[in-house]
Amino acid sequence: MKEMVLVLNTMNNNNNHPYTVDELAQISTISRGTIYNAIKSGNPPFKVIRIMDTVRIERSSADKWLEGI
């Protein structure tokens, strides 16, 4: 899993860019639905950024979470 995070980080020049749910699902092999359920639970294992109806996941917290799974 760590290798997938490193690949995505090197593909994106801006390492502060938050993940979309789709990006996180793609690199983690966890379904979009499971990620959305974690967000809706109120206690996701990563920091969630909400802007109106848009959901983003803070890159550094998601990367730490991915390293642990």
ABEGO torsion letter per residue (X at the ends): XAAAAAAAAAABABAABBBBAAAAAAAAGBBAAAAAAAAAAGBBABBBBBBEABBBBBAAAAAAAAAAX
